[in-house]
Amino acid sequence: MLFDFYGDSIVFGYGASDSSKNFVSLVGKYYNAKVNNYGIGGTKFTRAKEVSLMGHVNDMDFNIRYPLIDKSADYFFVMGGTNDWSHGKPFGENNSKNFYEFKGAINNFFDNLLKDFKKEQIYIITPIKRFNGSNKNNAGYNLDDYVNAIKNISKNRDLKCIDIYNVFDEPNVETSSQFFVDGIHPNDKGYELLANAIIKQIQRFENK
């Protein structure tokens, strides 16, 4: 069995002491599956209007780099949104197809995803809480606004959404804590908790 995991630095496993201890590896191990980890730190659903002078890989939004992945996986998991919040990306309307708006970027991404995978193969994963996520960003939104947008669009598309937003309390420091290395990225204990929560929700969907 092959799983694709697609997303940002939390998918990559930043903060884990070893790649075997990030949530992607732990979920794969539980299901005895091979995993492709397509997590790249700093990446977002929403397209950047201005890119770095060096054309950094972080400028590659989810839609731009999607054609580069292996699409032979049995299941596809995507997790994103936390960097869209931190960069103050605008929302757009529910039916937007604008790559420079959060909802538009998600709609385009889901359109492409559904060309390559069946609905039953797809899992959408919400962001987790992070330091200052309850504060409004430059666009006037909290992180939970982005989470709710992901959940609502997934529901409208009849896609399975793994809601892990409330697995952790919001970290109150940007430094190391019980489950985080920096207020954003989990540590080994945090990734283990995250993996268990994801597995539990996968099982819930499988038993429906």
C-alpha positions in Angstrom: 0.0 0.0 0.0 1.2 3.5 -0.9 0.3 6.8 0.8 1.0 10.3 -0.5 1.2 13.0 2.2 1.3 16.5 0.8 1.7 19.8 2.6 4.0 22.0 4.6 6.7 21.7 7.3 4.4 19.8 9.6 3.9 17.2 7.0 7.6 17.2 6.4 8.1 16.6 10.1 10.1 19.6 11.1 10.7 19.4 14.9 10.9 15.6 15.0 14.2 14.1 16.3 14.2 11.7 13.4 12.2 11.2 10.2 10.7 8.0 11.6 9.0 10.0 14.4 7.0 12.4 12.3 3.3 11.8 12.0 3.5 10.8 8.3 6.0 7.9 9.1 3.9 6.9 12.1 0.7 6.6 10.2 2.4 4.8 7.4 4.0 2.3 9.9 0.6 1.7 11.5 -0.9 0.7 8.2 2.3 -1.1 7.0 2.3 1.3 4.0 5.0 2.9 2.0 4.8 6.7 2.2 5.8 9.5 -0.1 6.4 12.7 1.9 5.7 15.8 -0.1 6.0 18.2 2.8 7.9 21.4 2.1 8.3 24.1 4.8 6.7 27.4 4.3 4.4 26.3 1.4 0.8 27.4 1.1 -2.4 26.6 -0.8 -2.5 30.3 -1.9 -0.2 31.6 -4.7 2.3 34.3 -3.8 2.0 37.6 -5.7 5.7 38.3 -5.1 8.3 35.5 -5.1 11.8 35.6 -3.7 14.6 36.8 -5.9 16.2 33.3 -5.9 12.9 31.6 -6.8 12.9 29.6 -3.6 11.0 26.3 -3.4 8.8 27.9 -0.6 7.3 30.0 -3.4 5.8 26.9 -5.0 2.2 26.8 -3.8 0.3 23.6 -3.6 -1.2 23.9 -7.1 2.2 24.7 -8.8 4.0 21.6 -7.5 1.1 19.2 -7.6 1.9 17.9 -11.1 5.3 16.8 -9.9 4.1 14.1 -7.6 3.6 10.4 -8.0 -0.2 9.8 -8.5 -0.1 6.1 -8.2 -0.8 6.1 -4.5 -3.7 4.2 -2.9 -4.5 7.2 -0.7 -3.7 10.9 -0.8 -3.5 13.1 2.3 -3.1 16.9 2.1 -2.6 19.2 5.1 -2.1 23.0 4.8 -3.5 26.4 5.7 -1.3 27.4 8.6 1.1 29.3 6.4 -1.8 30.9 4.5 -2.9 32.3 7.8 0.5 33.5 8.9 1.0 35.3 5.5 -2.4 37.0 5.7 -3.7 35.4 2.5 -7.2 36.8 1.4 -10.2 34.5 1.6 -12.2 35.1 -1.6 -15.7 33.8 -2.2 -16.8 30.2 -1.8 -16.8 29.6 -5.6 -13.6 31.5 -6.3 -11.1 30.0 -8.7 -8.5 32.7 -8.1 -5.1 31.1 -7.2 -4.2 34.2 -5.2 -7.2 33.7 -2.8 -7.3 31.0 -0.2 -10.7 29.6 -1.2 -9.9 29.9 -4.9 -6.6 28.0 -4.4 -8.3 25.2 -2.5 -11.0 24.9 -5.1 -8.4 24.6 -7.9 -6.4 22.1 -5.9 -9.4 19.9 -5.2 -10.4 20.1 -8.9 -7.0 18.8 -9.9 -7.0 16.2 -7.1 -10.3 14.8 -8.2 -9.0 14.3 -11.7 -6.4 11.8 -10.4 -8.0 10.3 -7.3 -11.4 9.0 -6.4 -13.1 10.7 -3.5 -12.7 7.6 -1.3 -8.9 7.8 -1.8 -8.6 11.4 -0.5 -8.2 12.7 3.0 -8.1 16.5 3.8 -6.3 17.3 7.1 -6.9 20.6 8.9 -4.1 22.7 10.4 -3.3 22.3 14.1 -3.4 25.1 16.6 -0.3 27.3 16.8 1.2 30.2 18.8 -1.0 33.3 18.3 -3.3 31.5 16.0 -6.3 33.0 17.8 -5.1 36.5 16.8 -6.3 38.1 13.6 -3.8 38.2 10.8 -3.2 41.1 8.3 -6.3 40.0 6.4 -8.5 40.1 9.5 -8.9 36.4 10.1 -8.0 33.9 12.9 -6.5 30.6 12.1 -9.8 28.9 12.9 -11.4 30.9 10.1 -9.0 29.1 7.6 -9.7 25.8 9.3 -13.4 26.3 8.9 -13.0 27.2 5.2 -11.1 24.0 4.6 -13.8 22.0 6.4 -16.7 23.7 4.6 -15.1 23.3 1.1 -14.3 19.7 1.9 -17.9 19.1 3.0 -19.3 20.7 -0.2 -17.1 18.5 -2.3 -18.0 15.4 -0.3 -14.4 14.9 0.7 -13.3 13.3 3.9 -11.8 15.9 6.3 -9.7 14.9 9.3 -10.2 17.7 11.8 -7.2 17.8 14.1 -7.4 21.5 15.0 -8.4 20.8 18.6 -5.8 18.0 19.2 -3.6 20.5 21.0 -4.3 23.6 23.1 -2.9 26.8 21.5 0.7 27.1 22.6 1.3 30.2 24.7 5.0 30.4 23.9 7.1 30.4 20.8 9.7 28.2 22.4 9.8 24.5 23.5 6.8 23.2 25.4 5.2 19.9 26.2 4.2 19.1 22.6 5.9 21.7 20.5 9.5 22.7 19.7 8.7 26.3 18.8 5.0 27.0 19.2 4.3 25.9 15.6 5.9 22.5 15.0 5.3 19.5 17.2 8.0 17.5 19.0 8.2 13.7 19.0 5.5 13.5 21.6 3.3 15.9 19.7 3.8 14.0 16.4 2.8 10.8 18.1 -0.3 12.4 19.5 -1.1 13.8 16.1 -0.6 10.4 14.3 -2.9 8.7 16.8 -5.6 11.3 16.3 -5.3 10.9 12.5 -5.5 7.1 12.7 -8.5 7.3 14.9 -10.4 9.5 12.4 -9.3 7.3 9.4 -10.8 4.4 11.3 -14.0 6.3 11.9 -14.4 7.0 8.2 -13.6 3.4 7.3 -16.3 2.1 9.6 -19.0 4.3 8.2 
